[in-house]
Amino acid sequence: MGQSAEFGKFLKAMRSRLSPEDAGAEATSGVRRVPGLRREEVARLAGVSTDYYIRLEQGRNIHPSRSVLDSVSRALRLDAGQHAHMLDLMENCAASPRSPGPAQSVRPALRQLLEAVGDIPALVLGRRTDVLVGNRMAYLLFTDFRDLPAHERNLTRWLVLDPGARELFRDWKTVAADEAGALRVDVGRHPNDPEANQLVGELAVHSEQFRQWWAGHRVATRSAGSIRLHHPAVGDLELNFENLVLPDDPDQTLRVYSAKPGSPSSDALALLSLGLNAGTGSAVAPPGTALDLEVLPPASAES
């Protein structure tokens, strides 16, 4: 399926979530058989003809100007992340599957940084939300991704399919949906990537909730936020996280988790750093050690 078709599907999903009242549009007459705005209402708000908007939503091979795209974005009340994703879908068109790209690698200096923050959980996420590297605390807090097969070392996959993740995150549905939204952003930037297609297919087969999130074209581009956990070893934690996109490789993100100084969550992290790993049986690395995942060559499109 070409990316222009995905562009049209995205517009339709965004249109269906809005009522005329939400969009500030005067409702057209007649019985509404489907939820959301009608195409002619979006066209009127965007200042384009209904026929032109219909062709956009049908994924026709047309090339709207940036001003038209901005007008459609405003009509659909897209936020900054959704707007950027819409532009990705239009600009990064690909009519056929692409060959797998080179395996991502993590710079030595970045590994050193993870060593320097050894008592603060930190991960480096790559394409498709793959976990490229983490430190001891991240693996104790979440799961030891090194123990997983190479194709399972992916944050979205773990969140959606692993029962342990559902038990760990007190707001599991929100966290998993956001990570699925981050995967959606990557797919928009790198269309028809065979590894991404395989991952999305696997998650869609095994998770009804993921199918709903994917069908709704959920997009997530949060630079910061918070999570609530119930850890089997140290109990409840409330942590903040920061997503830092690396300037040398925009497809890599350093995610760092922290607790408010002096809080019970800070005490729980300190306790976890002592090596408490109740019930997992996994080895604990020395403090301040960055734990690299083996980065394997990407699977071929036929695998």
N, C-alpha and C positions, 0 to 999 in steps of 0.2 A: 504494500500500500504506500503510495507516495505521500510525502509530507504535506502537500497541499490538501489532501483529504483529511489529514490530522488537524490542519488549520481550520477547516470547515467544521469538524467535529467539536473542536474547542469552542468556536463561536457559538455553536448550537447549545453546548452545555452551559456556557456562561449566560446565554439568553434565557434558558429554561429556569434559571434560578432567580430571576427577577420578575416582580410584578410591575404593572404600570405605575403603581404608587411608589414602589422602590426606586424606579428609574425617573420619576417625575414626568411621566408621559401621560397624555390624554388617551384613555383606553378607547380602542376602536369598538364598534358595535358588533353584536353577534355573540353566540355561545362559544366559550373557550373550551376546546376539547383536550388541550394539553396545557400543562403549567407553564408559566413564564410569559415573557413578551412575545408578541408576534413579530414576524420578520419585517412587516411594514412599519411597525412601531419603532424598531431599532433603526431602520433606514431613515425614518423621519427625524429621529433624534440625532443621527449621525450626519444628516444633510446630504444623503445620497439617494439615488432612486431605488425603489424596491427591487427592481430587476437586477441592479448591480449588486445589492446586498445578497440577494438569493444566489447569484453566481459565486460570491465570496464563500458563502456557507456550503455550497455544493463542491467546493474545492476545485473550481474551474482553473484553468491555466491562465490566470490574469495577474497583473502586476500593479497592485494599488500603490499610490504614493504614500509617503510617510504621513502626510497630513490627513489622508483618508483613514489610515490605520489609527492615528491618534484620535480622530473623531469617533470611530467605531469603539475604541477603547473607552472613551468618555461615556458614550451611550450605554455601554455594558457595565459601567461602574467598576472597571478593573482596577485592582490595586497595583502597586509598582511591580511586584513579582509576577502577577498575571500579565501585565502589559509587556514585560520583558520576554516572558514565555511566548506570547503571541507573536512578537517580532522574530523570535528564534524559529518558530514554526514556519513563518513566511520566508525567512532568509536562508535557512539551512535545509533547503529542499534536497531530497534524494529519492530518486524513483526506483532504485534497486538496492539490495543489501550491499553494504560496504565490507571490505576485507577487515579483519580484526587489526586494530592498531597495536603498536608496541606495548609491551608490559610496562606499567608505571613503576618508577623507582623513586625512593625517598632520598633526598640529599643528605650526606653525612652531617652537615651542620644542623639539619632538622632533627636528626637522631640525637645529636648532642643536646639539643634543646629539651627533648623529652627526658633525657637523663638528668638535666638540671632541675626539672620540676618533678622529680621522682615520686614525691609524696602527694602530688596533685594529679588526679586522673586526666589523661590526655590521649587522644587518638588522632591519627592522620587518615582522613577519608579521601578516597580517590574516585575515579569514574564509577558510575552505577552505585554509589555509596559503598564501594568496597572498602574494607578495613585494611589499610596498607601496613600500618605499624601502630603499636600502642605501648604504653609503659605498664609496669607492674600493677600500679594502682587501678588503671582502667580495666585490666583483666580481672583483678580481684573484685572490682565493683560490679562489672557486667558478666562477662564470660571470657574464658581464655580462648580467643579466636585461633591461637596456634594449634589447638587440639582438633580443630574442625578440618575436614577436607578442603582443599584449596578453593573449590567452587562455592563453598558455603561460607566463606569469610566475607560476608556482606552484611552490613548493619540492617538494611531493610529486611532481608531474608530472615535474619535472626529474630528481629522484632515481631515479624508477622507469623512465623511458623514455629518458633521455639516456645513450648509451654512455660519454660523458666522465665522468659521475658514477660509473659503475661502476669506471672506472680510477682516479678520484681518491680514493675512499674505500676504505681497506684493509679496513674492516669494512662493506662496502656493504650487505649483506643486513640487518644489524642496524639500521643507520641508516635505510635505506629503509622497513623494517617499522615502526620507531618513528614515522616521519613519516606513514605510512599510518594508524597508530593515532591520531595527532593529528587527522588528517582525520576519522576515525571519531567522535572526541569532538565536533568541530564539527557533524557531521551530527546527532548526538544532541541538541545544543542548538538547532539550527535545522532541524527536520525538513522534508522535501519542498521543499528549496531547489532550484530548477531548475538553477542553475549547478553546485551540488554534485553533483546527479544526473548531469549531463552529464559532469563530470570523472570521477566514479566509473565511469560507463559506459565512457568512453574508456580508462581505465587497466585495467579488467577485460577489455576486448577485446584489448588489446595486451600484457598481462603475466600469465602464469600464476601467478607468485609473488604478485602483487597480489591475484589472485582468491582464492588460498589465505588470505592475511592477512585479506581482507575477510570471507570465509566464516567464519573463526574468530573474528570480532568482536574482533580485537586492539584494545586501548585503550592509548594512551600519553599520559601527562600529566607528563613529566619536567620539573622546574624547573631541573635542572642535569645536567651529564654531561661526557663527553669524546669526542673523535673522533680517529682516526688517518688521516692523509692521505699520499698520495704525489703531490706537486705536480710537474707537468712542468717548472717553472722552478727550483724551489728544493729539490726532494727531499722527504724524509720530515718530517712534522710531527706532534706530538701536542699537541692543544689542548683546553682546557676551555671549556665554554660555560655561560652563565647565561640562563635565560628569565625575563624580568621582565614580568609582566602589568601593563598600564597601568591605573591606578585609574579614569581618566575613560572608558576604553573597554575592557572586559574581552575584547573580540574582537580586540584588538591586543596583540602581544607584542614586546618589544625583546629580541633575541637577540644577545649579545655573546660573542666568542671571544677567548681570551687564552692566552698561553704562560707557562710558569714562567720567572721572570726568570733570565737567565744560562744558560738551556738552549739546546741546538742548535735547538730549535723557535723560541725567541725570536730567535736569530740569523737563522733562515730568514725569519721575518716581517719583520725589519728589512731583509733583502735584497729581499724582495718589495716593500716600501714604496718602494724606490728606483725602481720603475717597471719591474722585470723582468716581462715578459709574453710569454715565449718562445712563438713559434708561434701566437699567437692573432690577431695583427694588429689588435687593438682599441686604441683610443686610451686613454691614461692621463690621468685628470683631475688637476689640481693637488692636492697634499697638503691634507688637511683639508676636502675638498669633499663634501658629501652629495649623492648622485646620485639624484634623484627619478625614479620611474617614472611615466609618464603614466597616471593613474587614469581609466579609461574607464567610462562608464555600464554597468551590468551588462546582459548579454544578456537578451533576453526569453525567456520560457518556450518560445516557438515556434522560436527560432533554434537 
